[in-house]
């Protein structure tokens, strides 16, 4: 595949995911966080299932799942149960723009895990990006006015990024398979797991039309985003795909500030600038 086309897939994945944080924040006025996590992934799986049935054509470069893929399949499902639950709880108790920006820490965890465990190369430029993004994440966590405080909720958002960083690398090992099938397995496995946890925890859910909106949001922001993300990973690797994915938190932060108007705190603006510099380093060749 053409390298420029692959990069466009990575950027499209980022733009699609960007809408998830602000609109999830809105929907959680009607849907509890753990249920919201489940519906987002179920929406991704259901929507992608329809695409596979009616529109999807198998890619000649894709292979079938093998026994060696089973540990990675289990890994992505388990990690995708934990990550969105942690993120939705953090989002429900924090500002949407701060949580959006903290999502950029996923670049750090994805790149470091790719380097340490899977031996992917990290350039000096990407190391610089990792340092800047980490500093910005610390600043965001220390904000105590309009952004996240250094609390359990900021730690939950960062822990969600750690889960997704490991999950991204597991997905990288599966990227030779059909991305649509990966989305479906992720979606039904993780979505069902989150709903089971919600019911076991005794969380109550009212039947509301907002559930349909959550499923649609899941299909767009998770399903289509994961689909294009996996394609990009196949050709440019987990670390570099994650670097282009850095666009998502900034777009999400801007959308959040439009939907939830406020004057950003000094720490948020400072973190935004530092993170933007880190993201530029990460995405440049």
N, C-alpha and C positions, 0 to 999 in steps of 0.2 A: 504494500500500500504506500502511496505517496506520503512523504513525511509531513508535508504541509496539511494534507487532509487528515492525517492522524492527530496533529496538533489541534485542528479545528474540532475534532471529536472531543479532545480533552477540555477545550474551552467551552464547548456546548454542554458538556457534563457539568461544568462549574456553574454556568448560567442557569441551568435547570434546577440544580440543587439550591441555588441562592434564594429561591422563593420559599423554601421549606420553613426556615426559621421564623420569619415574620408572620406568615400565614398560619403556621402551627400555633404561634402565640395567640393569634386571634381565635382560632378554633378551640383552644383550651379553656375559653370562657364557658364552653358547653360540653367539652369532653375531657375527662380526667387524663393526666399525663401518660400513665402506663397504657391505657386504652388507646390514646393517640399514637403512641409508638407502634402498637400492634396494627392499627388501621392503616398507617402509612405504608408498612411493608406488605400488608395484605392487598392494598390498592395497587402497589407495584406488581405483585404477582398476578392478580386478576387481570389487570390491563395488559400485561405482557402475554398472558395466556391467550387472550383474544387476538392479539397481533400474530402470535405463532399459528393459531388455527386458521386465520383468514388472510393474512398478508405476508407472513414471514416466509422467506425462502432460505433453505439451509446454505450456509456459506461453504464453498468447497475447501477452504483452509481449516475448517473446524474438524475436530476429532470427537470420538465418543468418550464418556467418562470411563475410567478404569479403576481397578482396586486401589491403585496408588493414590487416586484422587480422593478417596473416602475421608482420610484424616483432614484434608483441607476443606472438604464440604461440611464436615461436622464443625470445623473451626469457624467458618464464615457464619454458620447459622447461630452458634452459641454467642459469638462476638456481636452479631447483629441483633441479638436479643438484648444483650447488656447495654450496648452503646446508645441506641435511641431512647431507652428508658432513662438512663442517666442524663442524657441531653434534654429530654422533655421535662424532667423534674427540675433541672437547672433553669431551663427556659421559663417554666411556670413561676419561678420565684426570683427571676432576674430580668434585666432589660434585654430586649430582643437584639439591639444593636451590639451589645457587649458579647452576648453568646455567639452571635454571628461572627464577630471578629475573633473570638477565642477558637472558633473552628479551624483557624489557620494553623493552630498547633498540630493539626493532623499531618501537615507537611513534615514537621520535625520528627514525629513518631514513625511515620511511614518511611522516611529517608533513613533514619537511624536503624530501624529494624531491617530494612533492605540491605544496608551496609554490614551490620553485625551478623545477621543470621543467613541472609541469602547472597552475601558477597557482591552486591551491586556496587559499582564505582560511584563515589561522591566527589565532585570537583571542589576545588578551593572556593569557587563562587557559591556553590550550594552550601558549603560549610559556613560561609559568611551569612547566608540567608537563614540558616538554622539558628545561628547565634542571635541575629536581630529579631527573629520571630519569637524566640524564647524570652528575650528581654521584654518585648512588647506584651507577651502573655503574662509575665510577672507584674508589669505595670497595671494591666487590666485587672488582675486579681487583687491588687491593692486599692483600687478605686472604691470609695465608700459613699459616694453621693448618688450620682445618676447611673453608675455602672456597677459591675459586680464588686462585692467586698471580698476580702480574703476569708472565705467562708466555705462551708461544706458544698455550697452550690457552685462556686467557681471551681472547686476541686472536682465536682461531678462532671462539669463540662470538659475539663482537661482530661479526666479519666475516660470519658467517652471518646475523645480524640485518640487516646492511647489504644483503646479497643479497636477503633477504626483503622489506626495505623497498622496494627497486626493483621486485621481483617483484609486490608488492601494488599498486603504481601501474600496472604493465603490465596486471595483472588488472582493475584499475578500468576501463581502456580497453576491456576485453572484456566487461564486466558486463552489456551489453545482450543477450549471447548466453545460451543455456541453461547454467546453472551445472553441471548434470550432465555436459554435454559438455566443459566446461572442466576439470572434475576428471579425466575420462577421458584427455584429451589430456595434462594435466600428469602424471598418474600413470604412464601407459604410457611417455611420452617420458622423464620424469625417472628413473623406476624402472629402465628398460632402460639408460639412460645410466650410472647408478651401478653397475649390475651389470657392464657392459662395462669400466668403469674398474677395478672390483675384480678381474676376471679378468685384465686386461692387467697389473695390478700384481703378479700372482702370489699374491694372497691366497687361502688355502685355506679351503674351506667343507665342513664335514661335513653330510651329509643328516640332519636331525633334525626331530622333531615341533615343535620351537620355531619353525621357519620358518613353520608354519601360524599359530602365535600371533602372530608378527610381522606376517603378512598381515592378520589380524583386527584387530590394533592399528592398522595403517595405515588400514584401512577406517573405523574409528571415529574415531580421533584426527586423521587427515588427510583422508580422503574426505568424511565427513559434516561435518567442521569447515570444510573449504574450500567445500563446497556452501552452507552457511548463511552463511559469510563473504561469498561473492560476491553473494548476495541482499541482504545488508545494504549492501555497497558500492554497489550499483545505485541505492539511494535516499538514502543519507546520505554517500556519498563515502569515499575511501580514508582520509583523515586521521581523520575522526570514527569510522569503523568500527574503525580501529586503536586508537583511544582506549578504546573499550568492550572491545576485545580484551585490554586491560591486566589484566583480571581473571585471565586464564589463568596468568601466572607465579606469582601468589600462591597459587592453588589448587595448582599443580604443586609449589611449594615445601613447602606443608603436607603434601601426599601423600608427597613425598620424605622428609620428616622422620619420617613415620609408618612408611614402609617401611624406611628406613635410620636408625634411632633414634640421635640424638646431641644433645649440647648445642650449640646454634648459637654461633658466635664473636661477639664484641662487634661486629666490623665487619659481619658478616652482619645482625645485629639492627638496627644503625644504618642500613644500606643498605635493609633491608626497610621501616623506618619512613619514610625519606625517599622511597622509591619509592611507598609507599602514598599519601603526601601528593601526589606528582606525579600518580598515577593518578586520585585524587579530583578534582584540578583538570582533568584531561583529560576526564573523563566527565561533569562537571557542565555544564549549559547556561550 
